[in-house]
Amino acid sequence: MSDLKLMQRLFVLAFMLFPAIVFSQKKDSPPAKNQKAATNPAAKDTAIAKLFEKPADIKWVRYFKGRIDDVSVVDLALGSDGKTCRGYLSYGKSRVRLRLEGTMTGDSVRLEERTGKNLTGNLRGIIKNRRLSAEWTNHNNSLGSRLEAEEILPGQTLNLGCSDGKWAGRYITRYNGARCDMILQRMQNGQLYGYLWVEADAKTYDLRGEMDREGNYEIEALSSNDRIAGLLQGNLANPQKTDCNWVGSGEKRTFNFTQKDNFQLGCYEYADFVSSYDALYPRTPCASCNTWLDQQVNNWVNKCKSTVSAKKEQHTATSRSSQRASCWAEVACLTEHIFSGYLTFSETWNPQASGMSFNFDLRTGKPISFNELFNKSFNAKGWLDDFAKKESPKLPHYANDPDYRTWLAKEGFPMFTIRRDGLELSTLFHGQYGRQTLLVPYASLKPYMKKDNPVADFVK
């Protein structure tokens, strides 16, 4: 065969083999840099992967961050293989992690909380629009809490604190040619507390109500002895103002409130397997007032830590969330010159809550005591004790409840606060009766008060 023909055959053979060679090279070459190989959802979360016998079967892993009872910050990591849902609930501050296992059908999720093989709680709720809303109950349904959490997408961060969404605001307006002053505190789970002073009524009404996620509120206005004087409705989606509609005793009113002041709330929270304790209280522009409130709360928190630590509870079904405590503040009066209210400390390990009142002169930043209010010759404590004994039988539970009378005789009215329409005497908080109060009108106290006392503008 000539050299020319040999070269022609080799050329044809090479041409015929070229596509196969190229195809073979493409088939064996690694993926291009801009292509991502398919990965299992749990590949980067070994903690979730270890919960499943076959991690390769995991179809999704989702993360949530939220609060229990709108206070304790928690993180949740959940994974599912299509049949079983498993994961963890972790407390943000203590880093205690609890295992979850159950099912998710559609939007509905049902999870058991376990320590080892022991059932310690249950979560029942829904996941909808990237939001987890669930009820937590302990092993025998004797305790319950609300869990609200938002889903965190990959690469997203969500910072939460226990004071988020909680505030205190002062609103003012005029009604019947006279002044109106309203304080509202938004507490946990949309609860509203405060007071409404209506100068035309010469009264201060305590306020108790709720506000939903859209800002709609419904509040009971309580007169003396916790009687409902009116129902207030409105919206605070725009916190700068609210048209507040009052319906009560066949009368309708509208208060067109504008916000005068807004205050953040100081907050502390801690939770683990056995215990939880939290505190919520207002912070005003008065630095010395804030320092005093901080000190009282810090002292109480340290007592809670010591008490819980000394108990040394084991992690069992019955000890789950068995040690609980809360501290909260109620504002009794807030004007340009006066800031007063109550601090209450309630613990499961004490049958009777403790507490204290506070009264500050905002012009000086100093506490107001009987010494600043009354003449030296006046026995204020003795006079007020006699007043309480005389007026206590008029309280609503007194006549028909012997336990109430016994409690009142034992505890008395150890606290007082300054209000616009008088001095308020108060019991400590009771789990069944709440705080019971008596109002002493300034007209009764005026003969014994100093002329230059801090509340002279309230005394007529």
Phi, psi and omega per residue, in radians:
M1 nan 2.369 -3.105
S2 -1.237 2.754 3.123
D3 -1.059 -0.593 -3.108
L4 -1.152 -0.797 -3.132
K5 -1.153 -0.646 3.119
L6 -1.082 -0.735 3.139
M7 -1.160 -0.635 3.129
Q8 -1.135 -0.754 3.141
R9 -1.126 -0.728 3.120
L10 -1.090 -0.660 3.133
F11 -1.133 -0.767 3.133
V12 -1.113 -0.755 -3.136
L13 -1.089 -0.738 3.131
A14 -1.128 -0.682 -3.129
F15 -1.137 -0.670 -3.126
M16 -1.232 -0.596 -3.108
L17 -1.446 -0.293 -3.032
F18 -1.013 -0.796 3.128
P19 -1.072 -0.674 -3.132
A20 -1.148 -0.679 3.129
I21 -1.131 -0.792 -3.140
V22 -1.101 -0.762 -3.139
F23 -1.073 -0.737 -3.141
S24 -1.111 -0.665 3.138
Q25 -1.167 -0.707 3.133
K26 -1.168 -0.661 -3.094
K27 -1.173 -0.663 -3.062
D28 -1.572 -0.160 -3.074
S29 -1.359 2.664 3.139
P30 -1.205 2.795 3.125
P31 -1.062 2.650 3.095
A32 -1.125 2.742 -3.065
K33 -1.101 -0.504 -3.107
N34 -1.542 0.112 3.074
Q35 -1.839 2.378 3.130
K36 -1.866 2.187 3.100
A37 -1.223 2.528 3.140
A38 -1.093 2.321 -3.141
T39 -2.198 2.726 3.084
N40 -1.297 2.456 -3.115
P41 -0.992 -0.482 -3.088
A42 -1.629 0.091 -3.056
A43 -1.052 -0.590 -3.111
K44 -1.686 -0.009 3.133
D45 -2.166 1.512 -3.084
T46 -1.179 -0.485 3.128
A47 -1.101 -0.740 3.096
I48 -1.246 -0.725 -3.116
A49 -1.020 -0.650 -3.101
K50 -1.210 -0.244 3.141
L51 -1.415 -0.202 -3.079
F52 -1.985 2.462 3.103
E53 -1.125 -0.627 3.127
K54 -2.172 1.516 -3.119
P55 -0.982 -0.479 -3.128
A56 -1.142 -0.337 -3.126
D57 -1.484 -0.095 -3.114
I58 -1.129 2.213 -3.084
K59 -1.645 -0.552 3.106
W60 -2.724 2.714 3.006
V61 -2.303 2.257 -3.101
R62 -2.272 2.602 -3.082
Y63 -2.161 2.473 -3.120
F64 -2.365 2.634 3.068
K65 -2.399 2.332 -3.114
G66 -2.925 -2.707 -3.104
R67 -2.385 2.559 2.995
I68 -1.643 2.212 -3.072
D69 0.948 0.539 3.089
D70 1.079 0.391 -3.114
V71 -2.275 -1.199 -3.002
S72 -1.302 2.102 -3.110
V73 -1.346 2.289 -3.123
V74 -2.359 2.712 3.014
D75 -2.089 2.471 3.085
L76 -2.205 2.390 3.010
A77 -2.170 2.135 -3.078
L78 -2.234 2.434 3.060
G79 -2.287 2.703 -3.125
S80 -2.494 2.467 3.036
D81 -1.797 0.244 -3.124
G82 1.686 -0.347 3.121
K83 -2.033 -0.802 -3.074
T84 -2.094 2.474 3.081
C85 -1.948 2.193 -3.125
R86 -2.339 2.701 3.107
G87 3.041 -2.727 -3.080
Y88 -2.419 2.584 2.905
L89 -1.992 2.221 -3.091
S90 -2.164 2.304 3.053
Y91 -1.370 2.305 -3.019
G92 -1.098 -0.740 -3.026
K93 -1.490 -0.781 -3.088
S94 -1.464 -0.310 -3.089
R95 1.149 0.255 3.059
V96 -1.216 2.313 -3.075
R97 -2.069 2.296 -3.105
L98 -2.080 2.416 -3.079
R99 -1.466 2.446 3.128
L100 -2.130 2.523 3.083
E101 -2.703 2.406 3.123
G102 3.067 -2.463 -3.085
T103 -2.362 2.760 3.004
M104 -2.312 2.044 -3.134
T105 -2.085 1.949 -3.042
G106 1.105 -2.186 3.097
D107 -1.523 -0.247 -3.014
S108 -1.462 2.353 3.112
V109 -2.209 2.340 3.125
R110 -2.309 1.983 -3.039
L111 -2.229 2.504 3.011
E112 -1.783 2.421 3.079
E113 -1.756 2.244 -3.055
R114 -2.348 2.596 2.934
T115 -2.053 1.914 -2.978
G116 1.119 -2.177 3.102
K117 -1.702 -0.029 -3.054
N118 -1.545 2.259 3.052
L119 -1.299 2.173 -3.131
T120 -2.050 -0.192 3.142
G121 -3.094 3.033 3.120
N122 -2.409 2.523 3.023
L123 -2.084 2.207 3.117
R124 -2.288 2.140 -3.134
G125 -3.037 -2.795 -3.135
I126 -2.336 2.673 2.991
I127 -2.038 1.971 -3.071
K128 -2.532 2.344 -3.124
N129 0.925 0.772 3.093
R130 1.089 0.444 3.119
R131 -2.235 2.270 3.086
L132 -1.761 2.105 3.071
S133 -2.141 2.120 -3.029
A134 -2.606 2.776 3.019
E135 -1.864 2.250 3.035
W136 -1.759 2.342 3.016
T137 -2.274 2.664 3.105
N138 -1.361 -3.022 -2.945
H139 -1.094 -0.509 -3.107
N140 -2.050 0.318 3.086
N141 1.088 0.399 3.108
S142 -1.539 -0.242 3.078
L143 -2.249 2.583 3.118
G144 -2.564 2.629 3.103
S145 -2.534 2.825 3.131
R146 -1.859 2.299 3.105
L147 -2.010 2.204 3.036
E148 -2.231 2.216 -3.088
A149 -2.554 2.588 3.100
E150 -1.821 2.501 3.114
E151 -1.288 2.421 3.098
I152 -1.832 2.101 -3.141
L153 -1.442 2.795 3.129
P154 -0.939 2.286 -3.139
G155 1.473 -0.105 -3.119
Q156 -1.629 2.533 3.033
T157 -2.126 2.558 -3.135
L158 -2.395 1.974 3.135
N159 -1.665 2.173 -3.132
L160 -2.201 2.512 3.018
G161 -2.305 2.812 -3.077
C162 -1.245 -0.282 3.141
S163 -1.586 -0.092 -3.121
D164 -1.047 2.321 3.098
G165 1.364 0.136 -3.140
K166 -2.068 2.430 -3.028
W167 -2.781 2.960 2.985
A168 -2.264 2.320 -3.110
G169 -2.316 2.539 3.067
R170 -1.933 2.273 -3.099
Y171 -2.168 2.447 -3.114
I172 -2.285 2.696 3.038
T173 -2.892 -3.036 3.039
R174 -2.198 2.516 3.129
Y175 -2.479 2.255 -3.084
N176 0.942 0.679 3.084
G177 1.295 0.189 -3.114
A178 -2.275 3.028 -3.033
R179 -1.421 2.603 2.970
C180 -2.301 2.435 -3.092
D181 -2.392 2.166 -3.120
M182 -2.217 2.315 3.001
I183 -1.957 2.271 3.053
L184 -2.191 2.362 3.006
Q185 -2.053 2.153 3.026
R186 -1.585 2.026 -3.078
M187 -1.810 -2.701 -3.116
Q188 -1.154 2.548 3.039
N189 0.967 0.581 3.058
G190 1.328 0.184 3.120
Q191 -1.247 2.427 -3.139
L192 -2.026 2.345 3.066
Y193 -2.346 2.705 3.089
G194 2.838 -2.672 3.112
Y195 -2.635 2.786 3.067
L196 -2.268 2.063 3.070
W197 -1.786 2.119 3.121
V198 -1.999 1.861 -3.070
E199 -1.074 -0.624 -3.135
A200 -1.132 -0.472 3.090
D201 -1.574 -0.230 -3.019
A202 0.964 0.718 -3.087
K203 -2.480 2.682 2.949
T204 -2.010 2.216 3.136
Y205 -1.853 2.262 3.002
D206 -1.303 2.498 -3.076
L207 -2.021 2.342 3.084
R208 -2.447 2.157 -3.124
G209 -2.942 -2.820 -3.100
E210 -2.492 2.713 3.066
M211 -2.294 2.354 -3.122
D212 -1.553 -3.096 -3.050
R213 -1.187 -0.357 3.121
E214 -1.579 -0.013 3.116
G215 1.640 -0.014 3.106
N216 -1.277 2.336 -3.127
Y217 -2.216 2.675 3.033
E218 -2.426 2.126 -2.968
I219 -2.312 2.397 3.002
E220 -1.558 2.280 3.025
A221 -1.716 2.051 -3.030
L222 -1.849 2.262 3.047
S223 -1.564 -2.845 -3.119
S224 -1.034 2.601 3.129
N225 1.085 0.468 3.056
D226 1.060 0.481 3.057
R227 -1.449 2.394 -3.115
I228 -1.320 2.050 3.125
A229 -1.632 -0.479 -3.121
G230 -2.962 2.861 3.084
L231 -2.013 2.187 -3.118
L232 -1.813 2.368 3.108
Q233 -2.386 2.559 3.120
G234 3.083 -2.848 -3.114
N235 -2.451 2.427 3.137
L236 -2.125 0.506 3.065
A237 -1.033 -0.637 2.957
N238 -1.788 1.786 -3.029
P239 -1.215 -0.129 -3.108
Q240 -1.291 -0.367 -3.139
K241 -2.792 2.768 3.073
T242 -2.714 2.344 3.012
D243 -1.582 1.877 -3.005
C244 -1.757 2.045 -3.107
N245 -1.704 2.209 -3.118
W246 -1.866 2.255 3.029
V247 -2.252 2.178 3.131
G248 -3.120 2.461 3.100
S249 0.928 0.710 3.109
G250 1.271 0.203 -3.081
E251 -2.107 2.444 3.068
K252 -2.066 2.357 3.105
R253 -2.330 2.752 2.994
T254 -2.296 2.166 3.084
F255 -1.879 2.047 3.129
N256 -1.622 1.490 -3.031
F257 -1.441 2.513 2.930
T258 -2.120 2.562 -3.091
Q259 -1.334 2.229 3.083
K260 -1.699 -0.719 -3.127
D261 -2.478 2.650 3.047
N262 -2.377 2.318 -3.074
F263 -2.201 2.478 3.005
Q264 -1.322 2.802 3.074
L265 -1.899 2.312 3.002
G266 -1.258 2.512 -3.049
C267 -2.553 2.491 3.012
Y268 -2.417 2.415 3.078
E269 -2.560 2.557 3.042
Y270 -2.624 2.437 3.085
A271 -2.644 2.518 3.017
D272 -2.511 -2.777 -3.077
F273 -1.103 -0.753 -3.017
V274 -1.651 -0.681 -2.906
S275 -2.196 2.827 2.962
S276 -2.709 2.424 3.030
Y277 -2.596 2.497 -3.059
D278 -2.580 2.750 3.140
A279 -2.462 2.478 -3.137
L280 -2.477 2.169 -3.055
Y281 -2.725 2.674 -3.044
P282 -1.331 2.629 3.030
R283 -2.144 2.116 -3.065
T284 -1.921 3.049 3.054
P285 -1.154 -0.120 3.132
C286 -1.422 1.814 -3.054
A287 -1.094 -0.740 -3.115
S288 -1.195 -0.572 3.063
C289 -1.117 -0.786 3.138
N290 -1.090 -0.707 3.131
T291 -1.081 -0.763 3.138
W292 -1.108 -0.801 3.129
L293 -1.098 -0.750 3.104
D294 -1.012 -0.744 -3.114
Q295 -1.109 -0.756 -3.131
Q296 -1.125 -0.751 -3.132
V297 -1.177 -0.750 3.134
N298 -1.090 -0.708 3.097
N299 -1.062 -0.742 -3.136
W300 -1.176 -0.740 3.125
V301 -1.051 -0.747 3.132
N302 -1.115 -0.642 3.079
K303 -1.136 -0.705 3.103
C304 -1.076 -0.796 3.136
K305 -1.029 -0.794 -3.109
S306 -1.142 -0.744 -3.112
T307 -1.119 -0.832 -3.118
V308 -1.140 -0.716 -3.139
S309 -1.102 -0.676 -3.108
A310 -1.202 -0.453 -3.107
K311 -1.271 -0.532 3.079
K312 0.882 0.907 -3.134
E313 -1.232 2.407 3.036
Q314 -1.385 2.750 -3.140
H315 -1.450 1.564 3.117
T316 -2.201 2.989 -3.138
A317 -1.051 -0.694 -3.093
T318 -1.319 -0.405 -3.130
S319 -1.532 -0.170 -3.109
R320 -1.045 2.100 3.129
S321 0.938 0.582 -3.089
S322 -1.441 -0.384 -3.116
Q323 -1.932 1.858 -3.045
R324 -2.271 2.561 3.136
A325 -2.669 2.588 3.124
S326 -2.484 2.529 3.020
C327 -2.175 2.327 3.092
W328 -2.494 2.764 -3.124
A329 -2.038 2.551 3.028
E330 -2.182 2.267 3.122
V331 -1.548 2.184 3.129
A332 -1.665 -0.552 3.139
C333 -2.774 2.363 3.067
L334 -2.529 1.918 3.080
T335 -2.232 -2.960 3.078
E336 -1.135 -0.402 -3.023
H337 -2.028 -0.412 -2.998
I338 -2.182 2.408 3.025
F339 -2.363 2.015 -3.094
S340 -2.436 2.797 3.122
G341 2.979 -2.824 -3.070
Y342 -2.303 2.553 2.905
L343 -1.976 2.285 3.116
T344 -2.105 2.391 3.121
F345 -2.128 2.016 -3.093
S346 -2.122 2.271 -3.121
E347 -2.361 2.540 3.125
T348 -1.171 -0.413 -3.099
W349 -1.529 -0.008 3.056
N350 -2.166 2.205 -3.117
P351 -1.187 -0.477 -3.138
Q352 -2.032 2.207 3.088
A353 -1.149 2.660 3.029
S354 -1.875 3.035 -3.130
G355 3.102 3.103 3.104
M356 -2.754 2.702 3.056
S357 -1.794 2.814 3.068
F358 -2.440 2.500 3.124
N359 -2.461 2.023 -3.088
F360 -2.097 2.468 2.960
D361 -1.600 1.915 -3.056
L362 -1.236 -0.241 3.086
R363 -1.302 -0.513 -3.125
T364 -1.998 -0.323 -3.066
G365 1.332 0.199 -3.065
K366 -1.838 2.663 3.082
P367 -1.151 2.644 3.085
I368 -1.867 2.158 3.104
S369 -2.028 -3.140 3.085
F370 -1.026 -0.532 -3.110
N371 -1.088 -0.600 3.137
E372 -1.397 -0.355 -3.048
L373 -1.647 -0.685 -2.926
F374 -2.048 2.748 3.051
N375 -1.112 2.621 -3.092
K376 -1.055 -0.555 -3.083
S377 -1.341 -0.148 -3.061
F378 -1.619 2.203 3.082
N379 -1.501 1.470 -3.029
A380 -1.091 -0.778 -3.089
K381 -1.098 -0.792 3.135
G382 -1.115 -0.723 -3.137
W383 -1.115 -0.776 -3.114
L384 -1.219 -0.593 3.061
D385 -1.097 -0.740 3.106
D386 -1.129 -0.690 3.108
F387 -1.067 -0.772 -3.119
A388 -1.109 -0.727 3.129
K389 -1.111 -0.633 -3.122
K390 -1.297 -0.634 -3.037
E391 -1.619 -0.351 -3.092
S392 -0.970 -0.720 -3.138
P393 -1.053 -0.237 3.121
K394 -1.478 -0.158 3.131
L395 -1.192 2.593 -2.932
P396 -1.080 -0.582 -3.080
H397 -1.566 -0.162 -2.933
Y398 -1.068 -0.802 -3.006
A399 -1.214 -0.640 -2.953
N400 -1.864 -0.039 -3.041
D401 -2.207 1.753 -3.129
P402 -1.118 -0.580 3.101
D403 -1.128 -0.645 3.100
Y404 -1.106 -0.777 -3.139
R405 -1.112 -0.703 3.124
T406 -1.116 -0.794 3.129
W407 -1.084 -0.765 -3.104
L408 -1.139 -0.696 3.131
A409 -1.155 -0.606 -3.115
K410 -1.340 -0.816 -3.016
E411 -1.519 -0.603 -3.124
G412 1.154 -2.720 -3.117
F413 -2.165 1.377 -3.006
P414 -1.373 -0.132 -3.057
M415 -2.101 2.702 3.017
F416 -2.483 2.611 3.018
T417 -2.345 2.701 3.074
I418 -1.498 2.222 3.015
R419 -2.140 2.954 -3.104
R420 -1.116 -0.585 -3.019
D421 -1.852 0.162 3.093
G422 2.742 3.123 3.019
L423 -1.529 2.287 3.140
E424 -1.771 2.147 3.034
L425 -1.639 2.439 -3.034
S426 -2.449 2.543 2.954
T427 -1.396 3.021 2.891
L428 -1.280 2.885 -3.122
F429 -1.253 2.405 3.100
H430 -2.088 2.424 -3.085
G431 -1.030 -0.544 -3.133
Q432 -1.713 -0.705 -3.017
Y433 -1.735 -0.167 -3.072
G434 1.252 -2.660 3.025
R435 -1.673 2.263 3.098
Q436 -1.788 2.394 -3.033
T437 -2.299 2.703 3.009
L438 -2.282 2.378 -3.139
L439 -1.807 2.202 3.081
V440 -1.762 1.930 -3.114
P441 -1.076 2.527 3.125
Y442 -1.090 -0.480 3.129
A443 -1.047 -0.584 3.125
S444 -1.308 -0.449 -3.067
L445 -1.705 -0.284 -3.022
K446 -0.920 -0.718 -3.121
P447 -1.088 -0.343 -3.051
Y448 -1.853 0.015 -3.032
M449 -1.658 2.576 3.059
K450 -1.149 2.552 -3.137
K451 -1.179 -0.576 -3.114
D452 -1.781 0.549 -3.115
N453 -1.239 2.779 -3.042
P454 -1.140 -0.281 -3.107
V455 -1.993 0.490 -3.086
A456 -1.018 -0.550 -3.128
D457 -1.281 -0.247 3.054
F458 -1.505 -0.409 -3.019
V459 -1.612 2.090 -3.099
K460 -1.978 nan nan
